[in-house]
C-alpha cells in the first residue's frame, strides 16, 4: 500500500488487511536502503506520533486508520504493523513495545514538501529565479515569498499585505 501526506499537515494512513484488531499498532520508520520492518530499525521522530493505535472509527477487520500527527520533514517512511505480538527476544511480556514486534510492512508513506531552511537571494527590480528542492513536489504546488525577518510565517492565516504566491515551473 502507498500513502501520501503533506509536510506540516496532520497525517493519517488507512491500512487494509485481514483480521485487523483495535489493539494492533503501527510504527513509522525511515525507509533507508535495506530497511525492513521487524528489525531493530528505530521509529522516526519526524512525525509527532511515530507509533499509533488505530482510530475507533472508521474501523473494521479489514481496515484500520492511524493518525501520525504532523510531519516536520519530507521523506519516505515504512509503515510497520504490529499484530498484537510480543517478541520472545525481549525481556517483557508487553505487546507492540519493541521494534522487532512491528514485523509486518503495511506500506510506504511518502511525505511531500519543500526542504526547510533554504534561503534564496534576489536583486530588487530584477528578474529572480531559484530552485526549490524537496520530496514529491507537484506542478500544482505553490511557493509564497515571505521577507526574511518579517512577522509572517509559512501557513500564516494573516491576509493583509501578504506577499504574492507563485507556481512551480518544473517540479521533480
LUMRO-407173 format. One record per atom (N, C-alpha, C, O): residue number from 1; x, y, z; atom name. Coordinates in steps of 0.1 Angstrom, whole numbers, padded with zeros to 4 digits. Layout:
% residues N
> NUM,X,Y,Z,CA
...
END
This chain:
% residues 172
> 1,0008,-0012,0000,N
> 1,0000,0000,0000,CA
> 1,0009,0012,0000,C
> 1,0020,0012,0005,O
> 2,0004,0023,-0006,N
> 2,0012,0035,-0007,CA
> 2,0003,0046,-0001,C
> 2,-0009,0048,-0004,O
> 3,0009,0055,0008,N
> 3,0003,0065,0014,CA
> 3,0010,0078,0012,C
> 3,0022,0078,0010,O
> 4,0003,0090,0011,N
> 4,0009,0103,0009,CA
> 4,0004,0113,0019,C
> 4,-0008,0113,0022,O
> 5,0013,0120,0025,N
> 5,0010,0131,0034,CA
> 5,0017,0143,0030,C
> 5,0027,0142,0022,O
> 6,0013,0155,0035,N
> 6,0020,0167,0032,CA
> 6,0027,0172,0045,C
> 6,0021,0172,0055,O
> 7,0039,0177,0043,N
> 7,0047,0182,0054,CA
> 7,0039,0193,0062,C
> 7,0033,0202,0055,O
> 8,0040,0193,0075,N
> 8,0033,0203,0084,CA
> 8,0018,0203,0084,C
> 8,0012,0212,0088,O
> 9,0012,0192,0079,N
> 9,-0002,0190,0079,CA
> 9,-0005,0176,0086,C
> 9,0003,0167,0084,O
> 10,-0015,0175,0094,N
> 10,-0018,0162,0101,CA
> 10,-0019,0151,0091,C
> 10,-0025,0152,0080,O
> 11,-0012,0140,0094,N
> 11,-0011,0128,0085,CA
> 11,-0017,0116,0091,C
> 11,-0016,0113,0103,O
> 12,-0024,0109,0082,N
> 12,-0030,0096,0086,CA
> 12,-0029,0086,0074,C
> 12,-0028,0090,0063,O
> 13,-0030,0073,0078,N
> 13,-0029,0063,0068,CA
> 13,-0040,0052,0072,C
> 13,-0041,0048,0083,O
> 14,-0047,0048,0062,N
> 14,-0057,0037,0064,CA
> 14,-0051,0024,0058,C
> 14,-0049,0023,0046,O
> 15,-0049,0015,0067,N
> 15,-0042,0002,0064,CA
> 15,-0053,-0008,0061,C
> 15,-0063,-0009,0068,O
> 16,-0052,-0016,0050,N
> 16,-0061,-0027,0047,CA
> 16,-0054,-0040,0049,C
> 16,-0042,-0041,0047,O
> 17,-0062,-0050,0053,N
> 17,-0056,-0063,0056,CA
> 17,-0067,-0073,0061,C
> 17,-0079,-0070,0058,O
> 18,-0064,-0083,0067,N
> 18,-0073,-0093,0072,CA
> 18,-0072,-0095,0087,C
> 18,-0061,-0094,0093,O
> 19,-0083,-0096,0094,N
> 19,-0084,-0097,0109,CA
> 19,-0076,-0087,0116,C
> 19,-0069,-0090,0126,O
> 20,-0077,-0074,0112,N
> 20,-0070,-0063,0119,CA
> 20,-0078,-0060,0131,C
> 20,-0090,-0060,0132,O
> 21,-0071,-0058,0142,N
> 21,-0077,-0056,0155,CA
> 21,-0074,-0042,0161,C
> 21,-0065,-0035,0157,O
> 22,-0083,-0038,0170,N
> 22,-0082,-0024,0175,CA
> 22,-0070,-0023,0185,C
> 22,-0065,-0012,0188,O
> 23,-0064,-0034,0189,N
> 23,-0052,-0034,0197,CA
> 23,-0039,-0034,0189,C
> 23,-0028,-0032,0195,O
> 24,-0040,-0036,0176,N
> 24,-0028,-0036,0167,CA
> 24,-0023,-0021,0166,C
> 24,-0032,-0012,0166,O
> 25,-0011,-0019,0165,N
> 25,-0005,-0006,0163,CA
> 25,0004,-0005,0151,C
> 25,0008,-0015,0145,O
> 26,0007,0007,0147,N
> 26,0016,0009,0135,CA
> 26,0027,0019,0139,C
> 26,0025,0027,0148,O
> 27,0038,0017,0133,N
> 27,0050,0025,0136,CA
> 27,0056,0029,0123,C
> 27,0056,0022,0113,O
> 28,0061,0041,0123,N
> 28,0068,0046,0111,CA
> 28,0083,0046,0113,C
> 28,0088,0050,0123,O
> 29,0090,0041,0103,N
> 29,0105,0040,0103,CA
> 29,0110,0046,0090,C
> 29,0104,0044,0080,O
> 30,0121,0052,0091,N
> 30,0127,0058,0078,CA
> 30,0130,0047,0068,C
> 30,0135,0037,0071,O
> 31,0126,0050,0056,N
> 31,0127,0040,0045,CA
> 31,0141,0042,0039,C
> 31,0142,0046,0027,O
> 32,0152,0039,0046,N
> 32,0165,0039,0041,CA
> 32,0168,0026,0034,C
> 32,0161,0016,0036,O
> 33,0179,0026,0026,N
> 33,0183,0014,0019,CA
> 33,0184,0002,0028,C
> 33,0191,0003,0038,O
> 34,0178,-0009,0025,N
> 34,0179,-0021,0033,CA
> 34,0170,-0021,0045,C
> 34,0170,-0031,0052,O
> 35,0162,-0011,0047,N
> 35,0153,-0011,0059,CA
> 35,0142,-0021,0057,C
> 35,0136,-0023,0047,O
> 36,0140,-0029,0068,N
> 36,0130,-0039,0068,CA
> 36,0122,-0038,0081,C
> 36,0128,-0037,0092,O
> 37,0109,-0039,0081,N
> 37,0101,-0039,0093,CA
> 37,0104,-0052,0101,C
> 37,0107,-0063,0095,O
> 38,0104,-0051,0114,N
> 38,0106,-0063,0123,CA
> 38,0121,-0064,0127,C
> 38,0125,-0073,0134,O
> 39,0129,-0054,0123,N
> 39,0143,-0054,0127,CA
> 39,0145,-0043,0137,C
> 39,0135,-0037,0141,O
> 40,0157,-0041,0142,N
> 40,0160,-0031,0152,CA
> 40,0160,-0017,0146,C
> 40,0167,-0008,0150,O
> 41,0152,-0015,0135,N
> 41,0151,-0002,0129,CA
> 41,0143,0007,0137,C
> 41,0131,0004,0140,O
> 42,0149,0018,0142,N
> 42,0141,0027,0151,CA
> 42,0130,0035,0144,C
> 42,0131,0037,0132,O
> 43,0120,0039,0151,N
> 43,0109,0047,0145,CA
> 43,0115,0061,0143,C
> 43,0124,0065,0149,O
> 44,0108,0068,0134,N
> 44,0112,0081,0131,CA
> 44,0106,0091,0140,C
> 44,0095,0089,0146,O
> 45,0113,0102,0143,N
> 45,0108,0113,0151,CA
> 45,0104,0124,0143,C
> 45,0101,0135,0148,O
> 46,0103,0122,0130,N
> 46,0099,0133,0121,CA
> 46,0084,0136,0122,C
> 46,0080,0147,0119,O
> 47,0076,0126,0126,N
> 47,0062,0128,0129,CA
> 47,0059,0129,0143,C
> 47,0066,0123,0152,O
> 48,0048,0136,0147,N
> 48,0045,0138,0161,CA
> 48,0042,0125,0168,C
> 48,0045,0124,0180,O
> 49,0036,0116,0162,N
> 49,0032,0103,0168,CA
> 49,0037,0091,0159,C
> 49,0030,0086,0151,O
> 50,0050,0088,0161,N
> 50,0056,0077,0153,CA
> 50,0050,0063,0155,C
> 50,0052,0055,0147,O
> 51,0044,0061,0167,N
> 51,0037,0048,0170,CA
> 51,0023,0052,0173,C
> 51,0020,0060,0182,O
> 52,0013,0045,0167,N
> 52,-0001,0049,0169,CA
> 52,-0010,0037,0170,C
> 52,-0008,0027,0163,O
> 53,-0020,0039,0178,N
> 53,-0031,0030,0179,CA
> 53,-0041,0034,0168,C
> 53,-0041,0045,0164,O
> 54,-0049,0024,0163,N
> 54,-0059,0028,0153,CA
> 54,-0070,0036,0158,C
> 54,-0074,0035,0170,O
> 55,-0076,0045,0150,N
> 55,-0088,0052,0154,CA
> 55,-0100,0042,0156,C
> 55,-0100,0032,0150,O
> 56,-0109,0046,0165,N
> 56,-0120,0037,0167,CA
> 56,-0130,0037,0155,C
> 56,-0138,0028,0153,O
> 57,-0130,0048,0148,N
> 57,-0139,0049,0136,CA
> 57,-0132,0057,0125,C
> 57,-0126,0067,0128,O
> 58,-0133,0053,0113,N
> 58,-0139,0040,0108,CA
> 58,-0130,0029,0111,C
> 58,-0117,0030,0110,O
> 59,-0135,0017,0114,N
> 59,-0127,0005,0117,CA
> 59,-0135,-0007,0113,C
> 59,-0148,-0008,0114,O
> 60,-0128,-0017,0109,N
> 60,-0134,-0030,0106,CA
> 60,-0122,-0040,0106,C
> 60,-0111,-0036,0107,O
> 61,-0125,-0053,0105,N
> 61,-0115,-0063,0105,CA
> 61,-0106,-0062,0093,C
> 61,-0095,-0068,0092,O
> 62,-0110,-0054,0083,N
> 62,-0102,-0053,0071,CA
> 62,-0096,-0039,0069,C
> 62,-0088,-0037,0060,O
> 63,-0100,-0029,0077,N
> 63,-0095,-0015,0076,CA
> 63,-0092,-0009,0090,C
> 63,-0101,-0010,0099,O
> 64,-0081,-0003,0091,N
> 64,-0077,0005,0103,CA
> 64,-0070,0018,0099,C
> 64,-0061,0018,0091,O
> 65,-0074,0029,0105,N
> 65,-0068,0042,0102,CA
> 65,-0060,0046,0114,C
> 65,-0064,0046,0126,O
> 66,-0048,0051,0111,N
> 66,-0038,0055,0121,CA
> 66,-0035,0070,0118,C
> 66,-0032,0074,0107,O
> 67,-0035,0078,0129,N
> 67,-0031,0092,0128,CA
> 67,-0017,0093,0134,C
> 67,-0014,0089,0145,O
> 68,-0008,0099,0126,N
> 68,0006,0101,0130,CA
> 68,0010,0115,0133,C
> 68,0021,0118,0136,O
> 69,0000,0125,0133,N
> 69,0003,0139,0136,CA
> 69,0009,0145,0124,C
> 69,0009,0141,0113,O
> 70,0016,0157,0127,N
> 70,0022,0165,0116,CA
> 70,0036,0160,0114,C
> 70,0044,0156,0123,O
> 71,0040,0160,0101,N
> 71,0054,0156,0097,CA
> 71,0062,0169,0096,C
> 71,0058,0178,0090,O
> 72,0073,0169,0103,N
> 72,0082,0181,0103,CA
> 72,0092,0180,0092,C
> 72,0100,0190,0090,O
> 73,0093,0169,0085,N
> 73,0103,0167,0074,CA
> 73,0097,0159,0063,C
> 73,0089,0150,0065,O
> 74,0101,0162,0051,N
> 74,0097,0154,0039,CA
> 74,0105,0141,0039,C
> 74,0116,0141,0044,O
> 75,0100,0131,0032,N
> 75,0108,0119,0030,CA
> 75,0099,0107,0029,C
> 75,0087,0108,0028,O
> 76,0105,0095,0029,N
> 76,0098,0082,0028,CA
> 76,0099,0074,0041,C
> 76,0110,0074,0047,O
> 77,0088,0068,0045,N
> 77,0088,0060,0057,CA
> 77,0081,0047,0056,C
> 77,0070,0046,0049,O
> 78,0086,0037,0062,N
> 78,0079,0024,0062,CA
> 78,0068,0024,0072,C
> 78,0070,0029,0083,O
> 79,0056,0019,0068,N
> 79,0045,0018,0078,CA
> 79,0046,0003,0083,C
> 79,0043,-0006,0076,O
> 80,0051,0001,0095,N
> 80,0053,-0012,0101,CA
> 80,0042,-0015,0110,C
> 80,0039,-0007,0119,O
> 81,0036,-0027,0109,N
> 81,0024,-0030,0117,CA
> 81,0027,-0041,0127,C
> 81,0035,-0050,0124,O
> 82,0022,-0039,0139,N
> 82,0023,-0049,0150,CA
> 82,0010,-0056,0152,C
> 82,0001,-0049,0157,O
> 83,0009,-0069,0149,N
> 83,-0004,-0076,0151,CA
> 83,-0005,-0081,0166,C
> 83,-0008,-0093,0168,O
> 84,-0004,-0072,0176,N
> 84,-0006,-0076,0190,CA
> 84,0003,-0088,0193,C
> 84,-0001,-0098,0198,O
> 85,0016,-0086,0191,N
> 85,0026,-0096,0191,CA
> 85,0037,-0092,0201,C
> 85,0041,-0081,0202,O
> 86,0041,-0102,0210,N
> 86,0052,-0100,0219,CA
> 86,0064,-0108,0214,C
> 86,0064,-0120,0214,O
> 87,0075,-0101,0211,N
> 87,0087,-0107,0206,CA
> 87,0094,-0115,0218,C
> 87,0096,-0110,0229,O
> 88,0097,-0128,0215,N
> 88,0103,-0136,0226,CA
> 88,0117,-0132,0230,C
> 88,0121,-0135,0240,O
> 89,0123,-0124,0221,N
> 89,0137,-0120,0224,CA
> 89,0138,-0108,0233,C
> 89,0149,-0104,0237,O
> 90,0127,-0101,0237,N
> 90,0128,-0090,0246,CA
> 90,0125,-0095,0261,C
> 90,0120,-0107,0262,O
> 91,0127,-0087,0270,N
> 91,0126,-0092,0284,CA
> 91,0113,-0090,0291,C
> 91,0111,-0092,0303,O
> 92,0103,-0085,0283,N
> 92,0090,-0082,0289,CA
> 92,0079,-0091,0283,C
> 92,0082,-0099,0274,O
> 93,0067,-0089,0287,N
> 93,0055,-0096,0281,CA
> 93,0045,-0086,0275,C
> 93,0034,-0089,0273,O
> 94,0050,-0074,0272,N
> 94,0042,-0063,0267,CA
> 94,0042,-0064,0252,C
> 94,0053,-0065,0246,O
> 95,0030,-0064,0246,N
> 95,0029,-0064,0231,CA
> 95,0032,-0051,0225,C
> 95,0028,-0041,0230,O
> 96,0038,-0051,0213,N
> 96,0040,-0039,0205,CA
> 96,0047,-0028,0212,C
> 96,0044,-0016,0210,O
> 97,0058,-0031,0219,N
> 97,0066,-0021,0226,CA
> 97,0081,-0021,0222,C
> 97,0089,-0014,0227,O
> 98,0084,-0030,0212,N
> 98,0098,-0030,0208,CA
> 98,0098,-0032,0192,C
> 98,0089,-0037,0186,O
> 99,0109,-0027,0186,N
> 99,0110,-0027,0171,CA
> 99,0107,-0040,0165,C
> 99,0100,-0040,0155,O
> 100,0112,-0051,0169,N
> 100,0110,-0064,0163,CA
> 100,0095,-0068,0162,C
> 100,0091,-0077,0154,O
> 101,0087,-0063,0171,N
> 101,0073,-0066,0172,CA
> 101,0065,-0060,0160,C
> 101,0054,-0064,0157,O
> 102,0071,-0050,0154,N
> 102,0065,-0043,0142,CA
> 102,0070,-0050,0130,C
> 102,0078,-0045,0122,O
> 103,0065,-0063,0128,N
> 103,0071,-0072,0119,CA
> 103,0065,-0073,0105,C
> 103,0070,-0080,0096,O
> 104,0054,-0066,0103,N
> 104,0047,-0066,0090,CA
> 104,0047,-0052,0084,C
> 104,0043,-0042,0090,O
> 105,0052,-0052,0071,N
> 105,0052,-0039,0064,CA
> 105,0038,-0037,0058,C
> 105,0033,-0045,0049,O
> 106,0031,-0027,0063,N
> 106,0017,-0023,0058,CA
> 106,0018,-0014,0046,C
> 106,0008,-0012,0039,O
> 107,0029,-0008,0043,N
> 107,0030,0001,0032,CA
> 107,0042,0011,0033,C
> 107,0050,0009,0042,O
> 108,0041,0020,0024,N
> 108,0052,0031,0023,CA
> 108,0044,0044,0024,C
> 108,0035,0047,0016,O
> 109,0048,0053,0033,N
> 109,0043,0066,0035,CA
> 109,0053,0076,0030,C
> 109,0064,0076,0034,O
> 110,0048,0084,0020,N
> 110,0057,0095,0015,CA
> 110,0052,0108,0019,C
> 110,0040,0111,0017,O
> 111,0060,0116,0025,N
> 111,0057,0130,0030,CA
> 111,0062,0139,0019,C
> 111,0075,0140,0018,O
> 112,0053,0147,0013,N
> 112,0058,0156,0003,CA
> 112,0060,0170,0009,C
> 112,0053,0174,0019,O
> 113,0069,0177,0003,N
> 113,0071,0191,0008,CA
> 113,0085,0196,0004,C
> 113,0094,0188,0000,O
> 114,0087,0209,0005,N
> 114,0100,0215,0002,CA
> 114,0109,0213,0014,C
> 114,0105,0212,0025,O
> 115,0122,0213,0011,N
> 115,0132,0212,0021,CA
> 115,0132,0225,0029,C
> 115,0131,0236,0023,O
> 116,0132,0224,0042,N
> 116,0131,0236,0051,CA
> 116,0144,0243,0053,C
> 116,0155,0237,0051,O
> 117,0144,0256,0055,N
> 117,0156,0263,0059,CA
> 117,0164,0268,0047,C
> 117,0174,0275,0049,O
> 118,0160,0266,0035,N
> 118,0168,0271,0024,CA
> 118,0165,0286,0022,C
> 118,0154,0290,0024,O
> 119,0175,0293,0018,N
> 119,0174,0308,0016,CA
> 119,0177,0311,0001,C
> 119,0186,0305,-0005,O
> 120,0170,0320,-0004,N
> 120,0172,0324,-0018,CA
> 120,0174,0339,-0018,C
> 120,0167,0347,-0010,O
> 121,0182,0344,-0027,N
> 121,0186,0358,-0027,CA
> 121,0182,0364,-0041,C
> 121,0186,0357,-0051,O
> 122,0176,0375,-0041,N
> 122,0172,0381,-0054,CA
> 122,0176,0396,-0053,C
> 122,0178,0402,-0042,O
> 123,0177,0402,-0064,N
> 123,0180,0417,-0065,CA
> 123,0167,0424,-0068,C
> 123,0159,0421,-0077,O
> 124,0165,0435,-0060,N
> 124,0153,0443,-0062,CA
> 124,0152,0448,-0076,C
> 124,0162,0453,-0082,O
> 125,0140,0448,-0082,N
> 125,0136,0452,-0095,CA
> 125,0143,0444,-0106,C
> 125,0144,0449,-0118,O
> 126,0148,0432,-0103,N
> 126,0154,0424,-0114,CA
> 126,0147,0410,-0114,C
> 126,0141,0406,-0103,O
> 127,0147,0404,-0125,N
> 127,0141,0390,-0126,CA
> 127,0148,0381,-0115,C
> 127,0160,0382,-0113,O
> 128,0141,0372,-0109,N
> 128,0146,0364,-0099,CA
> 128,0142,0349,-0102,C
> 128,0130,0347,-0104,O
> 129,0152,0340,-0101,N
> 129,0149,0326,-0104,CA
> 129,0157,0318,-0094,C
> 129,0169,0321,-0091,O
> 130,0150,0308,-0088,N
> 130,0157,0299,-0079,CA
> 130,0150,0285,-0079,C
> 130,0139,0284,-0084,O
> 131,0157,0275,-0075,N
> 131,0152,0262,-0075,CA
> 131,0148,0258,-0060,C
> 131,0155,0260,-0051,O
> 132,0136,0253,-0059,N
> 132,0131,0247,-0047,CA
> 132,0133,0232,-0047,C
> 132,0129,0226,-0057,O
> 133,0139,0227,-0037,N
> 133,0142,0213,-0036,CA
> 133,0132,0206,-0026,C
> 133,0128,0213,-0017,O
> 134,0129,0194,-0028,N
> 134,0120,0187,-0019,CA
> 134,0117,0173,-0023,C
> 134,0123,0168,-0032,O
> 135,0106,0168,-0017,N
> 135,0102,0154,-0020,CA
> 135,0088,0155,-0026,C
> 135,0079,0161,-0020,O
> 136,0086,0148,-0037,N
> 136,0073,0147,-0044,CA
> 136,0066,0160,-0047,C
> 136,0054,0162,-0045,O
> 137,0074,0170,-0051,N
> 137,0068,0183,-0055,CA
> 137,0060,0181,-0068,C
> 137,0063,0173,-0076,O
> 138,0049,0188,-0069,N
> 138,0040,0187,-0080,CA
> 138,0037,0200,-0087,C
> 138,0039,0211,-0081,O
> 139,0033,0200,-0099,N
> 139,0031,0212,-0107,CA
> 139,0021,0221,-0100,C
> 139,0023,0233,-0102,O
> 140,0011,0216,-0094,N
> 140,0001,0225,-0087,CA
> 140,0006,0231,-0074,C
> 140,-0002,0239,-0068,O
> 141,0017,0227,-0069,N
> 141,0023,0232,-0057,CA
> 141,0026,0247,-0059,C
> 141,0028,0251,-0071,O
> 142,0027,0255,-0049,N
> 142,0030,0269,-0050,CA
> 142,0040,0273,-0039,C
> 142,0042,0266,-0029,O
> 143,0047,0284,-0041,N
> 143,0056,0289,-0031,CA
> 143,0051,0303,-0028,C
> 143,0045,0310,-0037,O
> 144,0053,0308,-0016,N
> 144,0050,0321,-0012,CA
> 144,0062,0328,-0007,C
> 144,0070,0323,0001,O
> 145,0065,0340,-0012,N
> 145,0077,0348,-0009,CA
> 145,0074,0356,0004,C
> 145,0065,0364,0004,O
> 146,0082,0353,0014,N
> 146,0080,0360,0027,CA
> 146,0093,0366,0030,C
> 146,0103,0359,0031,O
> 147,0094,0379,0032,N
> 147,0107,0386,0035,CA
> 147,0113,0380,0048,C
> 147,0106,0378,0058,O
> 148,0126,0378,0048,N
> 148,0133,0373,0059,CA
> 148,0131,0383,0071,C
> 148,0133,0396,0069,O
> 149,0128,0379,0083,N
> 149,0127,0387,0094,CA
> 149,0113,0393,0096,C
> 149,0111,0401,0105,O
> 150,0104,0390,0086,N
> 150,0090,0396,0088,CA
> 150,0082,0388,0098,C
> 150,0087,0378,0103,O
> 151,0071,0394,0102,N
> 151,0062,0387,0112,CA
> 151,0054,0376,0106,C
> 151,0047,0369,0113,O
> 152,0055,0374,0093,N
> 152,0047,0363,0086,CA
> 152,0055,0350,0087,C
> 152,0067,0350,0089,O
> 153,0048,0339,0087,N
> 153,0054,0326,0087,CA
> 153,0046,0317,0077,C
> 153,0035,0320,0073,O
> 154,0052,0306,0073,N
> 154,0046,0297,0064,CA
> 154,0033,0292,0070,C
> 154,0033,0288,0082,O
> 155,0022,0292,0062,N
> 155,0010,0287,0067,CA
> 155,0002,0297,0075,C
> 155,-0009,0294,0080,O
> 156,0007,0309,0076,N
> 156,0001,0320,0083,CA
> 156,-0013,0324,0077,C
> 156,-0014,0324,0065,O
> 157,-0023,0326,0085,N
> 157,-0036,0330,0080,CA
> 157,-0037,0345,0078,C
> 157,-0048,0349,0073,O
> 158,-0027,0353,0082,N
> 158,-0028,0367,0080,CA
> 158,-0029,0370,0066,C
> 158,-0021,0365,0058,O
> 159,-0039,0379,0062,N
> 159,-0041,0382,0047,CA
> 159,-0036,0396,0043,C
> 159,-0035,0398,0031,O
> 160,-0035,0405,0053,N
> 160,-0031,0418,0049,CA
> 160,-0017,0419,0044,C
> 160,-0008,0415,0051,O
> 161,-0016,0425,0032,N
> 161,-0003,0427,0026,CA
> 161,0006,0414,0026,C
> 161,0019,0415,0027,O
> 162,0000,0403,0024,N
> 162,0008,0390,0023,CA
> 162,0015,0390,0009,C
> 162,0008,0393,-0001,O
> 163,0027,0387,0008,N
> 163,0034,0386,-0005,CA
> 163,0027,0377,-0015,C
> 163,0019,0369,-0011,O
> 164,0030,0379,-0027,N
> 164,0024,0371,-0038,CA
> 164,0028,0356,-0037,C
> 164,0038,0352,-0031,O
> 165,0019,0348,-0044,N
> 165,0022,0334,-0045,CA
> 165,0025,0330,-0059,C
> 165,0019,0336,-0068,O
> 166,0035,0321,-0061,N
> 166,0039,0317,-0074,CA
> 166,0038,0302,-0076,C
> 166,0039,0295,-0067,O
> 167,0037,0298,-0089,N
> 167,0036,0284,-0092,CA
> 167,0051,0278,-0094,C
> 167,0060,0286,-0097,O
> 168,0052,0265,-0094,N
> 168,0064,0258,-0097,CA
> 168,0064,0255,-0112,C
> 168,0054,0251,-0117,O
> 169,0075,0257,-0119,N
> 169,0075,0255,-0133,CA
> 169,0079,0241,-0137,C
> 169,0074,0235,-0147,O
> 170,0088,0235,-0130,N
> 170,0092,0221,-0133,CA
> 170,0094,0213,-0120,C
> 170,0106,0211,-0116,O
> 171,0083,0208,-0114,N
> 171,0086,0200,-0101,CA
> 171,0093,0187,-0104,C
> 171,0091,0181,-0115,O
> 172,0101,0183,-0095,N
> 172,0108,0170,-0096,CA
> 172,0106,0161,-0084,C
> 172,0111,0150,-0083,O
END
